[in-house]
Amino acid sequence: MKKLLAIMLASFVLLTACGKENNAPNNGGTTAEGTKEITVWAWDKAFNIGAMERASEAYKAKNPDSTLKVNIVENAQADIIQKLNAGLNAGTTKSLPTIVLIEDYRAQSFLQAYPDAFFELTDFIKPGDFADYKIGPTSLDGKQYGVPFDSGAAGLYVRRDYLEEAGFKIDDLQDIDWQKLIEIGKAVKTKTGKSLLTQDPNDLGLIRMMIQSAGSWYLKDDGTTPNLAGNEVLKEAFETYKELMGADIVKVTSDWSQFVGAFNGGEVATVPTGNWITASVKAEASQSGKWAVVPFPKLAKAPNAVHASNLGGSSWYVMNVDGKEAAADFLKQTFGSDVDLYQKLVKEIGAIGTLKAAAAGEAYKEADEFFGGQKVVEDFAKWTEQIPRVNYGMHTYAIEDILVVEMQNYLGGKEIDKALSDAQAQAETQVK
């Protein structure tokens, strides 16, 4: 298991916003004055920290006589992973928080490696209240440990004006497969000179979205056995990726800033990704009215493929430390049930939650003029309910490190079955 944890740390690829720690206590407890305190670790000041700040305000409004103090500590995601592993490997929780945000792709690594380190929340929230695909990462052996938070529901952001210039309408991109999109991309490139989309050769987020949309993953349903060789969905995703790259319709980027710069600068006609990109798209105010969002394209041959997928997302966990009951009740009253809180999160920070009841709120139904009056949040909430549930398991990033290399080998001429077979053999050696 220590080898696995080392691999996890080495394969950390997601760069997130950094922050400074404050001088708050490291975990929950009771002060000399009897005030209960809980400490929360999260990353991203505007998004996750902002959501927790609003949850704290909502809790205080519901419980005006409560003495609960919520200390929110911002860390980079990489630092949270490192600190959790260091503390839990050492067998101590003294330096750990009461509540911690963990990315869904990483959750099972902690739950399975340290099953006694997290407080069970089965009696505090109802898993059926949340989008089904979020329950797999947040539970273990039928017990619920996480409170699902944001949706990474994916869509295809499209430039209306570029499509129209190439002779297409938004309706032409509704519920299409990747082969159709590639055809459209070629026409757009010919007529407008614009690329269809961007790709970073070291980031396989597009592959993740493709395979989850067909109910498949890098691992089998047990969450531990590599599922690469003989995985027909993954094979089709690889083949589709190669077709995209070979069609001269992809702008290659190498980092986040180039990715955002490409669509803000009008260089691409579409952006297939999670809904968290909305704020970045809208940051270029001069493009208001030129964008729309359509359902995620599906793989053409995969029998279970749907027009819904996910990229990213995280959930809240309570550590098995002093103050855990107060922390669990805090989450129950906020992210676990507060529909009004989720309306505020949508309006103020653009966070679309996965609490099903929240989708019935007014904020989810509002038209967005930037997207031509489309009710974008309502659409993403609908697609969230359709995302296939898969078991991300413990090894997403470790296996993806292997696949990045084999993808380049495949693009360079290696036979697809050989590439996936070699990846399988390497994964079986590394992720044990």
C-alpha positions as CSV (number, residue, x, y, z in Angstrom):
1,M,0.0,0.0,0.0
2,K,2.9,2.3,0.7
3,K,4.1,1.7,-2.8
4,L,0.6,2.7,-4.1
5,L,0.6,5.9,-2.1
6,A,4.0,6.8,-3.5
7,I,2.7,6.2,-7.0
8,M,-0.3,8.4,-6.2
9,L,1.9,11.2,-5.1
10,A,4.3,10.9,-8.0
11,S,1.4,10.9,-10.5
12,F,-0.3,14.0,-9.2
13,V,-1.1,16.0,-12.4
14,L,-3.9,18.3,-11.5
15,L,-2.7,21.8,-10.8
16,T,-4.9,23.9,-8.6
17,A,-4.9,27.3,-6.9
18,C,-2.5,27.6,-3.9
19,G,-3.3,29.3,-0.7
20,K,-1.9,30.1,2.7
21,E,-2.8,28.4,5.9
22,N,-4.1,30.5,8.8
23,N,-3.4,29.9,12.4
24,A,-6.7,28.0,13.1
25,P,-6.6,24.8,15.1
26,N,-5.8,21.8,12.9
27,N,-8.9,19.8,13.8
28,G,-12.1,20.1,15.6
29,G,-12.6,20.3,19.3
30,T,-13.9,22.4,22.2
31,T,-12.3,25.6,23.5
32,A,-11.9,26.5,27.1
33,E,-15.0,28.7,26.8
34,G,-17.0,25.7,25.5
35,T,-17.3,26.9,21.9
36,K,-17.2,24.0,19.5
37,E,-14.8,24.3,16.6
38,I,-14.3,22.5,13.4
39,T,-11.6,23.0,10.8
40,V,-12.1,22.6,7.1
41,W,-9.4,22.0,4.5
42,A,-10.2,22.9,0.8
43,W,-8.6,24.4,-2.3
44,D,-9.6,27.1,-4.7
45,K,-10.5,30.3,-2.9
46,A,-13.3,31.5,-5.2
47,F,-15.0,28.1,-5.8
48,N,-14.6,25.6,-3.0
49,I,-13.6,28.0,-0.2
50,G,-16.3,30.3,-1.3
51,A,-18.9,27.5,-1.2
52,M,-17.8,26.5,2.3
53,E,-18.0,30.2,3.5
54,R,-21.6,30.4,2.2
55,A,-22.4,27.1,3.9
56,S,-21.1,28.4,7.2
57,E,-23.3,31.5,6.8
58,A,-26.3,29.4,6.0
59,Y,-25.7,27.2,9.1
60,K,-25.4,30.2,11.3
61,A,-28.7,31.6,9.9
62,K,-30.4,28.3,10.7
63,N,-28.8,28.0,14.2
64,P,-28.5,31.5,15.6
65,D,-27.8,30.2,19.1
66,S,-25.1,27.8,18.0
67,T,-21.6,28.3,19.3
68,L,-20.0,26.3,16.5
69,K,-17.0,28.0,14.9
70,V,-16.0,26.9,11.4
71,N,-12.3,27.5,10.6
72,I,-11.7,27.3,6.8
73,V,-8.1,26.8,5.8
74,E,-7.1,27.1,2.2
75,N,-4.5,24.7,0.9
76,A,-3.4,23.7,-2.6
77,Q,-4.9,20.3,-3.5
78,A,-1.4,18.8,-3.8
79,D,-0.7,19.9,-0.2
80,I,-3.9,18.4,1.1
81,I,-3.0,15.0,-0.5
82,Q,0.5,15.2,1.0
83,K,-0.6,16.2,4.5
84,L,-3.4,13.6,4.6
85,N,-1.0,10.8,3.5
86,A,1.7,12.0,5.9
87,G,-0.6,12.1,8.9
88,L,-2.5,8.9,8.1
89,N,0.7,7.0,7.3
90,A,2.1,8.1,10.7
91,G,-1.0,6.9,12.4
92,T,-1.9,10.3,13.8
93,T,-4.8,12.6,13.3
94,K,-3.6,15.4,15.5
95,S,-2.6,17.6,12.5
96,L,-5.6,16.7,10.4
97,P,-8.8,18.8,9.9
98,T,-12.4,17.9,10.9
99,I,-13.7,18.2,7.3
100,V,-11.7,17.8,4.2
101,L,-12.5,18.2,0.5
102,I,-11.2,15.3,-1.7
103,E,-11.5,15.0,-5.4
104,D,-13.7,12.1,-6.5
105,Y,-11.0,10.4,-8.5
106,R,-8.9,10.2,-5.4
107,A,-11.5,9.4,-2.8
108,Q,-11.3,5.6,-2.9
109,S,-7.5,5.7,-2.4
110,F,-8.1,7.2,1.0
111,L,-11.2,5.3,2.0
112,Q,-9.7,1.9,1.1
113,A,-6.2,2.6,2.5
114,Y,-7.5,4.2,5.7
115,P,-11.0,2.9,6.4
116,D,-10.9,3.9,10.1
117,A,-9.8,7.4,9.5
118,F,-13.1,8.7,8.1
119,F,-16.4,9.1,10.0
120,E,-19.4,7.3,8.5
121,L,-22.1,9.6,7.4
122,T,-24.8,7.0,6.5
123,D,-27.0,8.3,9.3
124,F,-26.6,12.0,8.4
125,I,-27.4,12.1,4.6
126,K,-29.4,10.0,2.2
127,P,-27.3,8.8,-0.8
128,G,-30.5,8.7,-2.9
129,D,-30.8,12.4,-2.6
130,F,-27.7,12.9,-4.8
131,A,-26.8,12.1,-8.4
132,D,-26.2,8.4,-8.6
133,Y,-22.7,8.6,-10.2
134,K,-21.4,10.5,-7.1
135,I,-22.2,7.7,-4.7
136,G,-19.6,5.3,-6.0
137,P,-16.6,7.4,-5.2
138,T,-18.0,8.6,-1.8
139,S,-19.0,5.2,-0.3
140,L,-17.3,2.0,0.6
141,D,-18.8,-1.4,1.4
142,G,-22.3,0.0,1.5
143,K,-21.4,2.8,3.9
144,Q,-21.6,6.5,3.0
145,Y,-18.5,8.5,3.9
146,G,-18.7,11.6,1.7
147,V,-21.2,14.3,1.2
148,P,-21.3,14.8,-2.6
149,F,-20.6,18.3,-3.7
150,D,-20.2,19.8,-7.1
151,S,-21.1,18.3,-10.5
152,G,-18.4,17.9,-13.1
153,A,-21.1,17.2,-15.7
154,A,-19.6,17.7,-19.1
155,G,-21.1,19.5,-22.1
156,L,-19.9,20.7,-25.5
157,Y,-19.5,24.5,-25.5
158,V,-19.9,25.8,-29.0
159,R,-19.4,29.0,-30.9
160,R,-22.7,29.8,-32.6
161,D,-21.1,32.3,-35.0
162,Y,-18.4,29.9,-36.3
163,L,-20.9,27.1,-36.8
164,E,-23.3,29.4,-38.7
165,E,-20.4,30.7,-40.9
166,A,-19.7,27.0,-41.8
167,G,-23.3,26.4,-42.6
168,F,-24.5,24.7,-39.4
169,K,-27.0,25.5,-36.6
170,I,-27.0,24.6,-33.0
171,D,-29.6,21.9,-33.7
172,D,-27.1,20.2,-35.9
173,L,-25.0,19.5,-32.8
174,Q,-27.7,18.1,-30.6
175,D,-27.1,14.5,-29.6
176,I,-24.4,13.7,-32.1
177,D,-21.5,11.2,-32.0
178,W,-17.8,12.0,-32.3
179,Q,-17.6,11.0,-35.9
180,K,-20.3,13.6,-36.8
181,L,-18.5,16.2,-34.7
182,I,-15.2,15.5,-36.6
183,E,-17.0,16.0,-39.9
184,I,-18.4,19.3,-38.6
185,G,-15.0,20.3,-37.3
186,K,-13.4,19.8,-40.8
187,A,-16.1,22.0,-42.4
188,V,-15.5,24.7,-39.7
189,K,-11.8,24.6,-40.3
190,T,-12.2,24.9,-44.1
191,K,-14.8,27.8,-43.9
192,T,-13.4,29.8,-40.9
193,G,-9.8,28.7,-40.4
194,K,-10.7,27.9,-36.7
195,S,-9.7,24.6,-35.0
196,L,-12.5,22.5,-33.6
197,L,-11.0,22.1,-30.1
198,T,-7.8,22.1,-28.1
199,Q,-5.8,19.2,-26.7
200,D,-2.9,18.9,-24.3
201,P,-1.0,15.7,-25.2
202,N,-0.3,15.1,-21.5
203,D,-3.9,15.4,-20.4
204,L,-6.3,12.6,-21.1
205,G,-9.4,14.3,-19.7
206,L,-11.2,13.9,-23.1
207,I,-10.6,10.1,-22.9
208,R,-12.0,10.1,-19.3
209,M,-15.2,11.8,-20.5
210,M,-15.5,9.5,-23.6
211,I,-15.3,6.3,-21.6
212,Q,-17.5,7.3,-18.7
213,S,-20.2,8.4,-21.1
214,A,-20.3,4.7,-22.2
215,G,-20.2,3.4,-18.6
216,S,-16.6,2.2,-18.7
217,W,-13.4,3.1,-16.8
218,Y,-9.7,2.3,-16.6
219,L,-10.5,-0.3,-13.9
220,K,-13.0,-3.1,-13.6
221,D,-16.0,-2.8,-11.4
222,D,-13.9,-3.9,-8.4
223,G,-12.1,-0.6,-8.6
224,T,-8.6,-2.2,-8.4
225,T,-8.2,-4.5,-11.5
226,P,-6.8,-2.7,-14.6
227,N,-9.3,-2.8,-17.5
228,L,-7.2,-1.7,-20.5
229,A,-6.5,-4.6,-22.8
230,G,-9.7,-5.9,-24.3
231,N,-11.7,-2.8,-23.2
232,E,-13.6,-2.0,-26.4
233,V,-14.9,1.3,-25.1
234,L,-11.4,2.5,-24.3
235,K,-10.2,1.2,-27.6
236,E,-12.8,3.2,-29.5
237,A,-12.0,6.3,-27.4
238,F,-8.3,5.9,-28.4
239,E,-9.2,5.5,-32.0
240,T,-11.5,8.5,-31.9
241,Y,-8.8,10.6,-30.3
242,K,-6.4,9.6,-33.1
243,E,-8.9,10.5,-35.7
244,L,-9.3,13.9,-34.1
245,M,-5.6,14.5,-34.0
246,G,-5.1,13.3,-37.5
247,A,-7.8,15.5,-39.0
248,D,-5.9,18.8,-38.6
249,I,-8.7,20.3,-36.5
250,V,-7.0,20.3,-33.1
251,K,-5.0,23.2,-31.6
252,V,-2.4,21.7,-29.4
253,T,-1.9,23.4,-26.0
254,S,0.4,22.6,-23.1
255,D,-1.1,24.2,-20.0
256,W,-4.2,25.7,-18.5
257,S,-3.4,29.3,-19.6
258,Q,-3.1,28.2,-23.2
259,F,-6.3,26.2,-23.0
260,V,-8.3,29.2,-21.7
261,G,-6.5,31.6,-24.0
262,A,-7.5,29.5,-27.0
263,F,-11.3,29.9,-26.5
264,N,-11.2,33.3,-25.0
265,G,-9.1,34.4,-28.0
266,G,-11.6,32.9,-30.4
267,E,-9.2,30.3,-31.8
268,V,-11.5,27.2,-31.4
269,A,-15.1,26.5,-32.2
270,T,-15.9,24.1,-29.3
271,V,-14.8,23.2,-25.8
272,P,-15.8,19.7,-24.6
273,T,-15.3,19.7,-20.8
274,G,-16.9,20.0,-17.3
275,N,-19.3,22.8,-16.4
276,W,-16.8,24.4,-14.1
277,I,-15.3,26.0,-17.3
278,T,-18.4,28.3,-17.6
279,A,-16.9,31.1,-15.6
280,S,-13.8,31.1,-17.7
281,V,-15.8,31.1,-20.9
282,K,-17.9,34.0,-19.7
283,A,-14.8,35.9,-18.6
284,E,-14.5,37.2,-22.2
285,A,-17.5,39.5,-22.1
286,S,-17.1,40.5,-25.7
287,Q,-18.2,37.0,-26.8
288,S,-21.6,37.2,-25.0
289,G,-24.4,35.8,-27.2
290,K,-21.9,33.8,-29.4
291,W,-21.8,30.7,-27.2
292,A,-24.2,27.8,-26.5
293,V,-23.8,24.4,-24.8
294,V,-25.0,21.2,-26.3
295,P,-25.0,17.6,-24.9
296,F,-21.7,15.8,-24.8
297,P,-21.1,13.8,-28.0
298,K,-21.2,10.0,-27.6
299,L,-19.0,7.2,-28.9
300,A,-20.5,5.9,-32.1
301,K,-20.1,2.1,-31.5
302,A,-20.3,1.7,-27.7
303,P,-23.7,0.1,-27.0
304,N,-24.2,1.8,-23.7
305,A,-23.0,5.3,-24.7
306,V,-25.1,8.3,-23.7
307,H,-24.8,12.0,-24.2
308,A,-23.7,12.7,-20.6
309,S,-20.4,12.4,-18.8
310,N,-18.3,13.9,-16.1
311,L,-14.9,15.5,-15.6
312,G,-13.7,16.4,-12.1
313,G,-15.8,17.1,-9.1
314,S,-15.2,16.6,-5.4
315,S,-16.9,15.8,-2.1
316,W,-16.7,16.6,1.6
317,Y,-15.5,14.1,4.2
318,V,-15.4,14.1,8.0
319,M,-12.3,12.8,9.7
320,N,-12.6,10.4,12.6
321,V,-11.4,13.1,15.1
322,D,-12.8,15.1,18.0
323,G,-15.7,17.2,16.7
324,K,-16.7,14.7,14.1
325,E,-20.4,14.6,15.2
326,A,-20.7,18.4,15.0
327,A,-19.0,18.4,11.6
328,A,-21.4,15.7,10.3
329,D,-24.4,17.7,11.5
330,F,-23.0,20.8,9.9
331,L,-22.7,19.0,6.6
332,K,-26.1,17.5,7.0
333,Q,-27.7,20.9,7.4
334,T,-25.8,22.5,4.6
335,F,-24.4,20.6,1.6
336,G,-26.5,17.6,2.6
337,S,-29.9,19.2,2.3
338,D,-30.1,23.0,1.9
339,V,-31.7,23.7,-1.4
340,D,-31.5,27.5,-0.9
341,L,-27.8,27.2,-0.3
342,Y,-27.3,25.6,-3.7
343,Q,-29.3,28.4,-5.3
344,K,-26.8,30.9,-3.8
345,L,-23.8,28.8,-5.0
346,V,-25.1,28.8,-8.5
347,K,-25.7,32.5,-8.6
348,E,-22.6,33.7,-6.7
349,I,-19.9,31.3,-7.6
350,G,-21.2,29.1,-10.5
351,A,-21.1,25.9,-8.5
352,I,-23.7,23.3,-9.7
353,G,-24.3,20.8,-6.9
354,T,-25.4,17.2,-7.2
355,L,-28.2,17.4,-4.6
356,K,-31.2,16.4,-6.8
357,A,-33.7,18.7,-5.0
358,A,-31.6,21.7,-5.8
359,A,-32.3,21.4,-9.5
360,A,-35.9,22.5,-8.8
361,G,-34.8,25.9,-7.5
362,E,-35.2,29.1,-9.4
363,A,-31.5,29.8,-9.8
364,Y,-31.2,26.6,-11.9
365,K,-34.0,27.7,-14.2
366,E,-32.7,31.2,-15.1
367,A,-31.8,32.0,-18.7
368,D,-28.2,33.1,-19.3
369,E,-27.9,35.9,-21.8
370,F,-24.2,35.1,-22.4
371,F,-25.4,31.8,-23.9
372,G,-28.1,33.4,-26.0
373,G,-30.8,33.0,-23.3
374,Q,-30.2,29.3,-22.8
375,K,-30.9,27.8,-19.4
376,V,-27.5,26.4,-19.1
377,V,-27.5,25.4,-15.5
378,E,-30.8,23.6,-15.9
379,D,-29.3,21.7,-18.8
380,F,-26.2,20.7,-16.8
381,A,-28.4,19.6,-13.9
382,K,-30.4,17.4,-16.3
383,W,-27.3,15.9,-17.8
384,T,-25.9,15.3,-14.2
385,E,-28.7,12.9,-13.6
386,Q,-27.8,10.9,-16.8
387,I,-24.1,10.4,-16.1
388,P,-23.2,6.7,-16.0
389,R,-22.0,5.5,-12.6
390,V,-18.5,3.9,-12.8
391,N,-16.0,2.9,-10.1
392,Y,-13.1,5.3,-10.3
393,G,-11.2,3.1,-7.8
394,M,-7.8,3.8,-6.4
395,H,-5.6,4.2,-9.5
396,T,-6.9,6.8,-11.9
397,Y,-3.8,9.0,-12.1
398,A,-1.3,6.2,-11.9
399,I,-2.9,4.4,-14.8
400,E,-3.3,7.6,-16.8
401,D,0.4,8.2,-16.5
402,I,0.9,4.9,-18.3
403,L,-1.8,5.7,-20.9
404,V,-0.3,9.1,-21.8
405,V,2.8,7.3,-22.9
406,E,0.9,4.6,-24.8
407,M,-1.3,7.2,-26.5
408,Q,1.8,8.9,-27.9
409,N,3.1,5.5,-29.0
410,Y,-0.2,4.7,-30.7
411,L,-0.3,8.1,-32.4
412,G,3.2,7.4,-33.6
413,G,2.2,4.1,-35.3
414,K,2.0,1.5,-32.6
415,E,-0.9,-0.9,-33.2
416,I,-3.8,-0.1,-30.8
417,D,-4.3,-3.6,-29.3
418,K,-0.5,-3.7,-28.6
419,A,-0.6,-0.3,-27.0
420,L,-3.4,-1.2,-24.7
421,S,-1.9,-4.7,-24.0
422,D,1.4,-3.1,-23.0
423,A,-0.5,-0.6,-20.8
424,Q,-2.3,-3.4,-19.1
425,A,0.9,-5.3,-18.3
426,Q,2.5,-2.2,-16.9
427,A,-0.6,-1.3,-14.8
428,E,-0.8,-4.8,-13.4
429,T,2.8,-4.4,-12.2
430,Q,2.5,-0.9,-10.8
431,V,-0.8,-0.6,-9.1
432,K,-0.7,-3.7,-6.9
